[in-house]
Amino acid sequence: MSVDKLQYAEPFFPVAYVRNEAEFPIGGKSIVFNLSTDPLYVRGQALGFFRSTVCVHTSIDDVKRCLVISDFDREGDLDPLFEAIKKKWTLVYDATGVERHKGVQLWRSEKEKIGDVEVNMCYAATIPLNVGLHRTHWGDRPFREIHTQILGYGAMQQYAEQDLKTLYREDPMAPGVTHEPMYDRDYIYHWHQYETKTKAVFMATEMQLSEEEFEEIRDRHR
């Protein structure tokens, strides 16, 4: 049994990494994001792998591993929070140097690694965000990537081609929502981008493939 306090979203959003807990209490409104292929349970209802929900005054049961993000439900004037985030987090172009990020008003927290997973949060300051369509990610090996809305509203958009006119799917994102995975069985992504509906904070989660999963992909293409 283990509960660790993660640092990547501090001091703005407390995040607990919960592992191997038969029962974990939830007090105030919290986002629960399941990182295990085994379901966890909320009053007997299953929450599956890479799925999230908002819980309040209850418990989550049979937890193999999950993230619990608390104190996310903010009201009133959020500009002071957003200004504080901009002072602590890094403008995305300064972090990546990627051309499509130049001029984009997106700030990124530090990444934190927990085993085979890396997590960070981002603050998107403009509507639209125009972060740019992409289908490839960092490194030379595929991985699972998913996004969870923390504050504000947005959408995960998928495109048939590298052209904004070819939008074919949009998954709405509200606080506590994680979009459906966008990769196929070989972890190949369609053209996609996150887009804002309001100023927003979202969490990005990247999970590395196991050696067995990577070998299965290689075997299919030999």
Secondary structure, 3 states (H helix, E strand, C coil): CEEEEECCCCCCCCEEEEEEEEEEEECCCEEEEECCCCCEEECCEEECCCCEEEECCEEEEEEEEEEEEECCCCCCCCHHHHHHHHHHCEEHHHHHCCHHHCCCCEEECCCEEECCEEEEEEEECCCCCCCCCECCCCCCCCEEEEEEEEECCEEEEEECCCCHHHEEEEEEECCCCECCCCECCCCCECEEEEEECCCEEEEEEEEECCHHHHHHHHHHCC
